[in-house]
C-alpha cells in the first residue's frame, strides 16, 4: 500500500470589505489585503485612467486625490482607503465639461503619449486650490513628483500658469 | 534596488488605540511592522527587502496626526510633512523644519510620509533628522511596558537603525522653542533640485549672548556618516567666541573633520565645509534681524 500524499494546504489570501467614495460614487468592495489603492482602482473598479508606472512612489503616474490631497496610490493599501474620498482623472470633468486644466492641456498641446497626464492634472488641480497665484518656480516644484517621459514639462508649466491667470488658451502670437 | 513586485502576503492589524498597537507589537515582536505613511515600508515589501508577517496599520488610531504648538511644538506619529509646511506656527517659530520639507520628495510624498516615519526609517540622509537634532527635540518611545524619552541626537545608532526596541512606538516628537536670540537653518546639497536624496545636509542652531558672542551652537550633519550626527568639534570652536567671518570659516573647516563620510569622503567633506559656513552666516544674519 502506498501512503496517500496530502497536497500542501492552500491558504486563500485574506480579504476585507471596504467602503469608499470614488468620484462621488460610493463603492463597497471586497479587497485582497495585499492590494494597493492603485490596483483596486484599475483592476476591480476598471478606472484605468490612473496609471501604474514605477510602483514605488517616484513617477507620480498613479497620483489620485485622497480627501483632496494628491498622493501616490501605489503607496496606499486599499484597506486604508476605507472611508476616504478619492478623485481620479475620470472624476475631473464635471457634467460632461472638461476642467479648465484639462482644456488648457489640450489647447497647449501639453501631452504626447499621455501616460503622465492624469497624474499631472490631479496634482495641478490640488496645487492651484491651495496656491491660486503661483510663480513658475512654484509650479515646477508642485509637479516635481510627476515624471513625463516625453519631455513635455514646459507646456504643462505654461498651461498651469495660464489657468492660474484665468486662461485656457495660449496668447495669440 | 530590487524589482517592484506586488505586495507579499501579510496579516493586516488595525488597532484603534495606541495601547492596543503597543500590545500587538509586543505580542508579535520581531514579526510585525508599523505602517504609518507607507512610503518606505510598502516599497521595501514590494522589493521583498522586508516581509513582515504582520503589518500594524496606525491609521485607525484617531488623534495621532497632530501638529500642536505652544511653548513647545508637538508632532504626532501620523503627522505628515505637508502639515509642517502648512502650519503658520511652524513657519514662524520653527522655519528650519519647513526648509527641510522644501526639498523632500514630491508633493505626493509629503502628503503621505510622516515626520516620525522619516526618523524611524533612519536613513543617514533623512531630511527631518538634523533639524530636529539641532533644535534639541525629544522623542517619546512608548511600549506596553512603559515609556521613555530619547534626545534626537541619541536616537540613531547605525544606517537604518535606531535605539528603538521592536516593541516600541515613536509616540510623540517634542520640539522646544528657540530662544529670542537664536536661529536655526538647514542647508542641503543634491544633484537635482527636486526628487533627490541629500548628498549632504547641514543644520545649525546659533544662540547669541551679548553682541555677536556665541552663547551656544548646535551643528548636525546628514548623509556624511553612518547616521545623522552632531559635529562636536565645530560646535566647541564656536562657543564663547565672537562670530567673525574668520571664526565661522574655521568652525566650518572643523565641521568637515567631524564628518565621517563612507563614500566620496573628500568631496563630501568639502561640501560640509561650504554648507556649514553658509548655514552659520545665514543663522547669524537671522538672529541679528530678529
Interface residues (C-beta under 8 A of the other chain):
Chain A: X13 X14 X16 X33 X34 X35 X36 X39 X54 X55 X56 X57 X58 X60 X63 X66 X69 X70 X71 X72 X75 X76 X77 X79 X80 X123 X126 X127 X140 X141 X142 X143 X144 X145 X146
Chain B: X4 X6 X7 X8 X9 X10 X11 X12 X14 X35 X37 X38 X39 X42 X43 X46 X55 X57 X59 X82 X105 X106 X107 X108 X109 X111 X112 X193 X194 X195
